Amino acid sequence: VGPVTQPAHRGIDPGHGGEDPGAIGPGRTREKDVVLALARKLQKALDESGEVRAFLTRRDDYYIALEDRIKIAQEYRADLFISLHVNGNKKRSVRGTSIYCLSLKGASDKAAELLAHKENTSDLVGGISSAPARKDLDSILLDLEQTHTINESLHLGGMALRELGRINRIQFTQPRQANFVVLKAPSIPSILVEAAYITNPAEENV
């Protein structure tokens, strides 16, 4: 009898929650509700494959600090982490799916930088103070590990975009990068998916 193969663990993170509704559509649809429903469907699909065991960082309408979402992924020994969101824009005509990865060297463009700032302030909306930046003797080794993980995340993000392009318009053909706190698990490839624009009436109603 050969060794028993353990299923891969996929972390699914429904963004926002609780006091933080996220983006709100013209029909008053709230991002936090949409991504939780989407996360549950994705978890069910992955679990039914028999090859993957998926878990959610939150299972209901409550807020979890960004760094705690990373800790949950580490506790479950996730080998992949997906943070689910839907985007918003003042122009209701803007639509499409996009994927973001972590950058330690600045954002790939101004729009990615602004999105990261918006997502990173979720802790303030959720009533949680930001922790001070990590400063210790292991920071150089940590950065090296993080850089390797970012490269894996970019590869994963590119694959995911190709698949998502089959079901919705892709806003950017490659993953964008910025300093997203929720993607900072040093050893877990992590992507942030903006599944659609909740402020676009057509995408809000899908």
N, C-alpha and C positions, 0 to 999 in steps of 0.2 A: 504494500500500500504506500503510495507516494505521499508527500507532504500535503496537508490541507491548505489550499490557496485561500487567503483571506480576501474578501471583497475590498475594492478600492473605496475610500471614503471621500465623498464630495460635500463640501460645505456650501450651503446656499444661504445667503444673507439678504433677507428682505429689508431694504433700506427704510430709514425713518421709523415711525411708530409712536404711539402714545401722544405726548404733547407736540410732537413734530409731525405734521401731516405731509410734509414734502410739497411738491408742486400740486396745484389744484387746477382742474380743467374747467372750461366754460360751462359744463354741465354739473359743476361742483364735485366731480369725481376726485378723490384724494389719492395721491401717489402711494401713501402707506398702505391703503387697502388693495390697490391694484397689484403691487409687488408681492404682498403676502399671498394673494390668491394665485399669482403666477408661480411663486416659490412652492406652494403646495402641489400644484400640477406637475412641476418639474421634479420634485421629490418623488411623487408617485410613479412617474414615468421611469426615473432612474432605478428606483427600488424594484419595479416590475421587470427590469432587464435581467435581474439575477446576478449581474456582474458588478454592480455598484451599490453601495449603501450610502444614502444621502441623509443629511441632517439639516435642520433649520436653526439659525442663530436665535430667531424668535418665532414663537408659534401663535402669537395673538397680538392684540393691539397694545403694545407697551414699548417703551424706549430702552435701548441698550447702548451704552457708551461705545464709541468707535473702537477703542482699544480692547474693550471687553469682547467685542465680536471677534477680534483676532485671537484672544485667549480661548474662546470657545472652539474655534477651528483647531487650535493647537491641542486642546484637551481631547478632541475627537480624533487627533492624529490625521487630519485631513491632508490629502495629497493634491487637492485642488480647491480653490475658494472662489465663489462667484457672488459678487455683490449686485443685487438686482435693483434697478431704478427705472423710472420713466422721466423724461426730460420736460422742460418747460421753456417757453419763449414768449415775449410780448407779441411777436408776429404769429398769428394763428396759422399762417400758411406754412411755417417751418415744420418739417416732418422728417422721419427716418430713424433708423437704428444706428447706434454707435457703441464702440467699446473703448475703454480706457485702461491703461496700465500705469504702474507707479513710475515716477522719474525722481532720481536723487539730484539731478543737475538742472532743474528748471523745467517748465512746461514746454511741450512741443509747439504750442501756439497760445495766443492770448485767450481764446475761447476755452481751451482746456484748463488754463490757469484759473479763470473765473469759475468754471464748474467745480474744480477741486476746492476752491475757497468756499463755495456755497455748500458743498457736501461736508466739508470739514467743520463748518459752523453748526452742524446738526447737534453736537453736544451742548452748545449754548442754548439752542431752542429746546432741547430735551431736559435742560436744567442741570447739566453736568459740567463742572469746571474742567478746563483743559489741563492735562498733566504737563510738567516741564519736560523739555526735550531730553532724551537719554544721552548722558555724557559719562563714559567710563573707558577703562583701558582696553576693552574688547571692541571698541567702536570701529577700528580699521578692519578687523576680521569680519565683523558684522556687515560692514559695507560691501566687502567682497562677496559674502554669501548672498546678500541682497541683490547685488548686480547679476549674479548667476541666475537667481530666481526671476529677476525682471526679464532677462532674455528668454527664459522658458515661458513667462507670462505673455510676452509679445508673440511668440510662436503660437501659443494657445489662442490668443486673441485673434490672430489672423485666420486660424482654422474656424473659429466660432463665427467670424464675420462672413466667411464663405457660406456656412450653413444657414445663417440667419438671412442672408441675401435671397434665399429661396422663398422666404415668407413675408419679407417686408423690404421696402426701399432702404438701402444702406446710405447713411449720410457721409461717411468717410470710408475709403477703401482699405485703410490700414488703422490699427489701434492708435489713438492719441495718448499722450503721456503727460502726467502732472503729479504733484505731490499729494496724493490721496492718502489720508491717514489709515483708512480701513484696508488698504492694500499692502500694509507694511509688515506682514508676517514674513520674517527673513527667509524661511525655508519652504514656504508654500506658494506655488504659482497662483497668482490672484488676478482677476479681472473684474472691472466694473462695467456692467452692461446697462446702457440706457436703451431700453427695449423699444421705446417710441416716444412721441411728444404728446403728453396728456393735454396740452393746450391746443393741439390740432384737432378740430371737431371730428374728422374722419378717423383719426387714430384713437381718440378718446372712446369712440363708440364701438371699436373692434372687440 
